[in-house]
Amino acid sequence: MQSLIPIIAAVLAFLITAAFGAVLIPFLRKLHFGQTILDIGPKWHKSKQGTPIMGGIMFIVGTLLAILIGYMLASFMGSGEMLMREAASENRLVQLIAGVAMALLMGFIGFMDDYIKAVKKQNLGLKASQKTFLQLLVAAAYLATMYLGGMTTTYIPFIGTIEINHGFGLLFWPVALIFIYGFTNAVNLTDGIDGLAASVTFVVSLFYVMATSVLGYYGYNLLASALTGALVGFLVWNLHPARVFMGDTGSMFLGGMVVALAFGSNCPILLFLAGILYLIEAMSVVIQVAYYKRTKKRLFKMSPIHHHFEMCGWKENKIVLVFSGVALVGCAIALVLLWAGL
């Protein structure tokens, strides 16, 4: 019966998110919280002008409610004692709550960004320096909580468990800060065309459903399952042609959740494979900027790289399918390494 609870949570998250869209989207339209399309983008994106943003609220609510219901069902079905034993082990419940809180705070930073865009009707939002400061502050608070909550090791497949609270292991913490900041923004960059960020993150969250099952981390398995279902519910409204965008509210929350699952599985290094698509998107921007500064020419027609393929004539659905396939390959390799490494 215990194994059914993550499945129930995923189904509930899907239903809550999909149903919530029917209420939230008209409400956002009524508030005129629509996307402003810049002239520097593909010209055909102008047809998306006014599409509601902040749609990420849908899967945030769906994920959180499904997790709460999942925990209540676990207690009702007699799995509560097992959950509490796992939670008490190495303060895992504290770490899980810290991860969800970190994702919510990242989402709130995105919400502020979206709100500025919606009210001022421009596509700029928060200044880069403001966003960076807030993101690093949230990341530092999360890592401090993980440290105080008893995180003393990290696992690397085929190498083993590494102590991170003394000696060279202390380098883990500043690297982790950059890791969280980088991946959160990489997920944000992936949100550029209809259904892309949600589809790719669906694949990544499905990987963490399987990874946490292999590791026996029940709480994180429930979290990953709820997120997976919620993303499918969101795609009901977000696949091309999108009737709502997740906005920075959603993409920043997803970035936080992906990072929380990476640290919660005690093997964050595997996100470099599972999240390979995020890395490709982020690196395409870095390479484009560096190449342009050096040559005054553009290596890609537009970055992030999904826009390059769009400018090459690829349809949005094709980009989503191919990029999700790349993510799937990365996740499959990561899962094999995790299983074999154990």
Residue, then its C-alpha position, 0 to 999 in steps of 0.5 A: m500500500q505504501s508504494l501506491i501513495p507516490i502514485i496517488a500524489a502524482v495523480l492528485a497533483f495532475l488533477i489539482t494543477a489541471a483544474f486550477g488552470a481553468v480558474l487561474i488563467p481567466f483570473l490572470r487575463k482579467l488582471h491583464f497579467g500578460q507577457t510582453i514580447l520584445d522586438i529582439g525575439p523571433k517575429w512570430h512570437k508577437s502572436k503570444q503578446g498578452t498570454p498570461i504569465m505567472g502560470g507557475i502558481m498552478f503547479i506550485v499549488g498542485t505540488l504542495l497540496a499533493i505532498l500534504i495529502g500524500y503525508m496524510l494518506a501515509s499516516f492513515m494507511g499505516s505508513g506514518e511510522m515508517l515515514m517518521r523513522e526515515a524523517a528522523s534519520e539524519n534529520r531528513l524531514v528538516q532537509l526536505i522542508a528546507g528544500v521545499a522552502m528554498a524552491l518557494l523562495m526562488g519562486f517568490i523572487g520570480f514572482m516579483d520579477d513577473y509582477i514588475k513585468a506585468v505592471k510595467k508592461q515590459n520584459l525586464g523585471l528585476k535588475a540582474s544584480q537584485k535577482t543575483f543577490l536574492q538568489l544567492l541569499v536564498a541558496a546560502a540560507y538553504l545550505a546553512t539549514m542543510y548543514l545545521g540539519g545534519m548534512t555531513t556527506t555527499y555521494i559520488p558513484f564509484i567513488g563513495t561517500i565523501e565527508i564535507n565538513h572538514g578538510f578539503g571536503l569543506l570546498f563542497w559548500p562554496v561549490a554548492l552555492i554556485f551549483i544552486y545559483g547556476f542550475t536555478n538560472a539554467v532552468n529559468l533560461t530553458d523556459g523560452i518556448d511553449g512547453l519546453a521547461a515543463s517537459v524537460t523538467f518532467v523528465v528530470s523529476l521522473f528521474y528523481v522519482m526512480a532515483t529516490s526509489v532506488l535510494g529508499y528516500y520515501g519523502y523525496n520520492l513523494l516530492a518528486s512524484a507530486l512534481t511530476g504529476a503537477l507538470v503534466g497537469f500544467l502541460v495541459w495548458n502550456l503545450h503549443p499553442a500555450r494558453v499560459f506561461m509559467g513565468d519566472t514564478g514557475s521556472m525559478f520554483l522548478g529550478g529550486m525543486v530540481v536542486a532540492l531533489a539533487f541535494g535530497s538524494n545526497c548525490p547532487i553531482l548526478l544533476f550534471l547528467a540528469g540536467i544536461l539540457y539545462l547546462i546546454e541552454a546556459m552554456s549557449v548563452v555564455i558562449q554566445v556572449a563571449y564569442y560576440k565580445r571577441t568577434k562582434k559576431r554571433l555564433f548562434k542565430m539567437s540564444p539560448i540555443h532553443h531560439h537558434f533552432e527556432m530561427c533555423g525553422w524548427k517548430e516549437n513542438k519539434i524542439v520540445l520533443v528533441f530537447s526532452g529526448v536529450a534530457l531523457v538520455g542524460c537521465a538514463i545515463a545518470l540512473v545507470l551510474l547511480w544504480a551501478g555505483l551503489 
